Amino acid sequence: MVDMKKILFAMLLSLVSVVVMAPTATAAKPIATTPATPLGIDISYPQCGRQVPKTQAFGIVGVNGGLANTTNPCLADQLLWASKSLGGTPQERIQLYVNTANPGGLNTASWPTNSTAENPHGVCNGSDTIACAWQYGWNRATEDVLERFKPAAASAGINMAPSNYIWWLDVETMNTWKAPTSSFNTQSNTAVLEGMTAHFASISARVGIYSTAYQWGQIVGSSVSASSNLNGLKNWRPGGANLSTAKQACSAAPLTANGIVVLTQFVSKNLDYDYSCV
């Protein structure tokens, strides 16, 4: 005769064993969407046709083709690349930089021959004057927005409002500047940068300065007055050949009064990486 109590007891032990031996469910590990150390990357016309990483926290794109009156031929594609930045820092995912220069009327068709009403230095008559230098800067910034950025932004399918972005003024000695041999020369160079800044401010776009202390000193000297619109601008500073020196550059003295260093740059494997100081 079958002992039903023994059968039921054996079945109960079997069920207990299954419960005990069953593996505990664990939550799936989230897929990483940002780099372990979030870094930005800046690119421009030299990277046209080249593969660049797609894991950048933010992207800074050069609007020009190396000179202040030229266009980056890959601007639309590179804006699209920047729009896919992963985030992970307080930095805006899409940022822009523009080349700056002061040809000083050296037989260039882009040197202005008249003034806009906004020019604080009076009438530009096409000569090598502070008024024309300021106007040159205003005109280049106007072209950067209307003729370069907006068409490329439309093609890339990103927001076309220039006020949505920060515009970095790339101030380097490799472009044409008046030599720091007189106060007029450095004042003229400063006027160009002030004219560019004034135009961006007039359309509610934010402005920052990219330069080294040495290059800034060679170009503007001590000609930035207390009332200059260059005062208080954010700084993006080159920081050397590795992340460690880029971090140290965050403590560099700002280029103008009341400025603040918010970004630094370093080069690795022929590519510019950017570290957020904030």
C-alpha positions in Angstrom: 0.0 0.0 0.0 1.4 3.4 -1.0 2.3 5.7 1.9 0.7 9.0 0.7 2.4 10.9 3.6 5.9 9.9 2.4 5.0 10.8 -1.2 3.7 14.3 -0.2 6.8 14.9 2.0 9.2 14.0 -0.9 7.3 16.4 -3.2 7.6 19.2 -0.7 11.4 18.6 -0.4 11.7 18.8 -4.1 9.9 22.1 -4.3 12.1 23.6 -1.5 15.2 22.5 -3.4 14.1 24.2 -6.6 13.4 27.4 -4.7 16.7 27.3 -2.9 18.8 26.4 -6.0 17.2 28.9 -8.4 19.6 31.8 -9.1 18.6 35.2 -7.8 17.7 37.6 -10.6 20.0 40.6 -10.9 19.4 43.9 -12.6 21.2 44.2 -15.9 24.2 46.6 -15.9 23.3 49.9 -17.7 25.1 50.5 -20.9 27.6 53.3 -20.6 26.5 56.3 -22.5 29.3 58.7 -21.5 33.1 58.3 -21.4 34.7 57.4 -18.1 36.4 60.8 -18.1 34.1 63.0 -20.2 36.2 65.0 -22.7 35.2 67.2 -25.6 36.9 67.2 -29.0 37.3 70.2 -31.3 37.6 69.8 -35.1 37.5 71.9 -38.2 38.6 71.8 -41.8 41.8 69.8 -41.2 39.6 66.9 -40.2 37.5 67.0 -43.4 37.2 63.4 -44.7 38.9 61.9 -41.6 37.4 59.6 -39.1 37.0 61.2 -35.7 35.8 59.6 -32.4 32.1 59.6 -31.7 32.3 59.3 -28.0 32.9 63.0 -27.3 31.1 64.6 -24.4 30.8 67.8 -26.4 32.0 69.0 -29.8 33.6 72.3 -30.7 33.4 73.0 -34.5 35.5 75.6 -36.4 33.3 77.7 -38.6 36.2 79.0 -40.9 38.7 77.4 -43.2 41.7 78.7 -41.4 41.3 82.4 -42.2 38.8 84.8 -40.9 37.2 85.3 -44.3 36.9 81.7 -45.3 34.5 78.8 -44.7 35.0 75.3 -43.3 33.9 73.1 -46.2 32.8 70.4 -43.8 30.9 72.6 -41.5 27.5 71.0 -41.9 28.9 67.4 -41.4 30.9 68.5 -38.4 27.9 70.3 -36.8 25.9 67.0 -37.2 28.8 65.1 -35.5 28.8 67.6 -32.6 25.0 67.3 -32.3 25.4 63.6 -31.4 27.8 64.4 -28.5 27.1 62.2 -25.4 27.1 64.8 -22.7 28.3 64.1 -19.2 29.7 67.6 -18.4 28.2 71.1 -17.8 29.5 72.1 -21.2 27.1 72.7 -24.1 27.2 69.7 -26.5 27.6 71.9 -29.6 30.0 74.9 -29.5 31.6 77.0 -32.2 34.9 78.8 -32.8 35.8 81.4 -35.4 39.2 82.5 -36.8 40.2 86.1 -36.1 42.7 88.4 -37.7 43.5 92.0 -38.5 44.9 92.5 -42.1 45.0 96.3 -41.5 43.8 97.1 -44.9 46.6 95.3 -46.6 45.1 95.2 -50.1 42.3 92.8 -49.0 38.9 93.0 -50.5 37.4 92.2 -47.1 38.7 95.5 -45.5 35.6 97.7 -44.9 35.1 101.0 -46.6 32.1 102.2 -44.6 30.6 101.8 -41.1 27.5 100.4 -39.5 25.5 102.6 -37.1 26.8 100.4 -34.2 30.5 101.4 -34.7 31.6 103.3 -31.6 34.7 104.7 -33.3 32.9 106.7 -35.9 33.2 106.6 -39.7 35.3 104.0 -41.5 36.6 105.4 -44.8 38.6 102.3 -45.9 41.8 103.5 -44.4 43.9 101.8 -41.7 42.0 103.2 -38.7 40.6 102.0 -35.4 37.1 102.5 -36.8 37.8 100.3 -39.8 39.4 97.7 -37.6 36.3 97.5 -35.4 34.1 97.3 -38.5 36.3 94.5 -40.0 35.6 92.5 -36.9 31.9 93.2 -37.0 31.7 92.2 -40.6 33.5 89.0 -40.2 31.3 88.0 -37.3 28.2 88.9 -39.4 29.4 86.6 -42.2 30.3 83.8 -39.8 26.6 83.8 -38.7 24.7 84.5 -41.9 26.9 83.1 -44.6 28.5 80.2 -42.9 26.8 78.9 -39.8 23.1 79.3 -40.6 23.2 77.4 -44.0 25.3 74.7 -42.5 23.0 74.4 -39.4 20.0 74.1 -41.7 21.8 71.3 -43.7 22.7 69.5 -40.4 19.2 69.8 -39.1 20.3 71.6 -35.9 18.9 74.8 -34.3 19.9 77.7 -36.5 19.6 80.4 -33.8 23.1 81.7 -33.1 22.1 82.7 -29.6 21.8 78.9 -28.7 25.6 78.6 -28.9 28.8 80.0 -27.5 31.2 81.4 -30.1 34.9 81.2 -29.3 37.2 83.8 -30.8 40.3 81.9 -31.9 43.1 84.4 -31.3 46.4 83.1 -32.6 49.6 84.7 -34.0 49.5 82.4 -37.0 46.8 84.7 -38.6 47.5 88.2 -39.8 47.9 90.7 -37.1 49.6 94.0 -36.6 52.9 93.6 -34.9 53.1 94.8 -31.2 55.4 97.6 -32.1 53.1 100.5 -31.2 50.0 101.2 -29.1 48.1 101.9 -32.3 48.8 98.4 -33.6 47.6 96.6 -30.5 44.6 99.0 -30.2 43.7 98.1 -33.8 44.0 94.4 -33.1 41.8 94.8 -30.0 39.2 96.8 -32.0 38.8 93.8 -34.4 38.0 91.5 -31.5 35.7 94.0 -29.9 33.9 94.4 -33.2 33.3 90.7 -33.5 32.2 90.5 -29.8 29.8 93.4 -30.4 28.1 91.7 -33.3 27.7 88.4 -31.5 26.3 90.2 -28.4 23.9 92.1 -30.6 22.2 88.8 -31.6 22.3 87.5 -28.0 25.1 85.0 -28.8 27.6 84.3 -26.0 31.3 84.9 -26.7 34.5 83.4 -25.3 38.3 83.7 -26.0 40.6 80.9 -27.1 44.3 81.9 -26.8 47.5 81.4 -24.9 48.8 84.1 -22.6 51.8 84.7 -24.9 49.8 85.0 -28.1 47.2 87.2 -26.4 49.9 89.5 -25.2 51.5 89.7 -28.6 48.2 90.6 -30.3 46.5 92.9 -27.9 49.2 93.8 -25.4 47.8 96.1 -22.7 45.3 97.8 -24.9 42.1 96.2 -23.4 40.5 99.1 -21.6 38.4 98.8 -18.5 35.3 99.5 -20.6 36.1 96.8 -23.2 33.5 94.2 -24.0 36.3 91.7 -23.9 36.4 91.9 -20.1 34.6 89.1 -18.3 34.6 86.7 -21.2 35.0 83.0 -20.6 38.4 81.5 -21.5 39.3 78.3 -23.4 43.0 77.7 -22.9 45.5 75.3 -24.5 46.8 73.1 -21.8 49.7 71.0 -23.2 50.1 67.4 -24.3 48.1 65.4 -21.8 45.1 65.5 -19.6 47.1 66.2 -16.5 48.5 69.4 -17.9 45.1 70.4 -19.3 43.7 70.1 -15.8 46.5 72.3 -14.4 45.7 74.9 -17.1 42.3 75.4 -15.4 44.0 77.5 -12.8 45.6 79.9 -15.4 45.1 83.6 -15.0 42.2 84.8 -17.2 43.1 86.7 -20.3 40.9 89.7 -19.4 39.6 91.2 -16.2 36.8 89.2 -14.6 37.2 86.4 -17.0 37.1 82.7 -16.0 38.8 79.6 -17.5 36.1 77.1 -18.3 37.8 74.9 -20.8 41.3 73.7 -21.5 42.7 71.8 -24.5 45.4 69.1 -25.0 46.6 67.2 -28.0 46.6 63.4 -28.3 47.3 61.4 -31.4 46.9 64.4 -33.6 43.5 65.2 -32.3 42.5 68.1 -30.0 40.7 67.1 -26.7 39.0 69.5 -24.4 38.6 69.3 -20.6 35.8 71.0 -18.7 37.1 73.1 -15.8 33.5 73.6 -14.4 
